[in-house]
């Protein structure tokens, strides 16, 4: 439930049950650590009380005033902090695929824009300071296109393109088509 909604308080019943104390107890412990930074607070809960990373994060972030893990709800809100060049490139990436596959929708998942067909993810995108990462979903998609990706930095699951990329619509459509064929 917490992963779907992003609501940190959805973890609270499990935290109270697993660690044997009400949330007021855990927030009081963190109040004693207010001067400490996030990593120290997380380490305290994990090392001293055996919290999982997800539970520790829910408590610490709630204590710090964040009630949800969702930062963006739309492509527009995701693009808001970025400059015009990055916005233009990102929109062109999605448009290149959606021209061929208009039934695909842009959604926000894991705080990043993703192209989705029904319940299946096709491509995720991350805008960073100096580049954009394309994350094609599916088994072997990047390996299949390796010969066409030589001019880009390719990682295990992502393809790095420049922020001012002259979008290769043909390549993007081929990647989307390969993913669709896996569904």
N, C-alpha and C positions, 0 to 999 in steps of 0.2 A: 504494500500500500504506500509506504513512504517514498519509494522509488518512483511510483507512478505519479503521485500528487505533488511531490517535492516538499510536502509539509513535514518539517522536522519533528513536530509533536507526535506524529504517527508512530515514532519510535519509542515514545515514553512508556507505554504500557509494558513493552518487552523489556525495556531497561529496568523498570521498577521490579518486574518479576525476576529477571536474571540476576540483578545485582543486589536485590533485597532491601532497597531503600527507596523512599518516595523521591520525586524529582526535586522537591524543596531541599532535601539533604544534599543532592549533587550540586545544585546551584549555590548552596551555602559553602561547599568545599571550594568551588571555583571563585567565589567572592574573596576567599582568602588568597587566591592567586591572581587577582585582578591586575597586579603590576607585571605579571608574566605575559609573555607573548603566546600566540596560538600554539606553536609547537611544544612549548613547555607544558601548557595546559593539557594538550592531547597526551603527551608522554606521562603526565601524572595519572590520568585516568587509566591509561593502558597498563602502565608498569605497576602502579600501586593498587589498582582495583580490578585488573584483568579485562578491561573494556575492549571490545572490538573497535577497529578504526571507525566503522560506520556509527556505532553508538557513541563513541567519544566525540566524534565530529558533530553529531546531532546535539549533544549536551553543550559543548563549547560554543558552537555557533548560536544556539538558542540563548545561552547566557550572554552572548555578545550582541543580541538583539536581532538576529536574522531568523525569521520564522520559516523561510522556505529556501530550498536549494536552487529554485528556478530564478535565473537572472533575466531571462528574455522569454517573451511569449510569442513574438512575431519576428519575421525577417527584418522588418523596419526597426524594431527595438534592438535587434542584434547589430544592425548596421549603424545605428545612431552615433556611437563614439568614433566611427572610422571616417577617414577622409574620402573625398569625392572619387579618387582613383580606385580605391579599394571597393567602394560601393558599386561603381560602374562595372568593375571586373566580376564581382560576385553575382550581380544581377545578370550579366552576360553568360556566366557559367550555367546558371539555372535555366535561362531562356533558351540557350542552345539545345538543351535536352528536352525542355517542355514544348518546343516547336514540333519535335518529332513525336513526343509522348505527352500530349496535353492532359492526359488523365493522371499524371504524376503531380503530386502536391509537395510544396515546401512546408516542412514542419520544423519545430524546434524540439530537439531531443538532446539530452546531455549538454544543454546550454549552447548548442551549435545548430546551424541550419542543416537540414537533411532533406534529401529528395526521397519521397516515398511513393510506392505504388501499392495501394491497398494497405495491407499490414506489413509489407516488406520494404526495407530500406534499400535504396539504390546507390546513393552517393551522399557523403557528408562533407562539409566544408568548414575549415577553420581559418579565420583571418588573423594573422599574426603581424608583428611590427614590420618585418622585412619580406614577408612572403605569404602565400596562401597555400594551405594544405588541402588536397583533394583526397578523400578517403572512400574509394569504391568498396562497396559491400560485396561479399560473395567469395567463394573459394577459387583461388588461382586467377583472379581477374588481373591483378597487377602483373603476374608472371606471363599471362597470355599476351599482354600488350608491351612487354619489355622492349622488343625491338623498336617500337614507336615512342618509347619514353626515354631514349638515350640522352636527349638534350635537357632532361629534367633530373633533379635530385630525387631518387626513388628510395624510400625506406621500406621496411617490412610491410606496412599497411597503408602508406600514404605516398602521394606524389606532390612534390613541392614545385609550385609555379610562382613566377614573379607577381607582385601586386599589380603591375600594369600589363599583365599577360594579354597578348593578342589571342583571345580565346579560340582554341582549336575545336570548333563545333563538331567536326567530323570525328575526331578522336573521342570527345565526350559522348556523342551519340553511340559510337561503337562500344564504349565501355558500358553504357546503360543497356544497350541491346544484349551484351554478353551476360549482364546480371539478370535481365528479364528472362533470358533463356534458361537460367538456373532455377527459376521459380516454378 
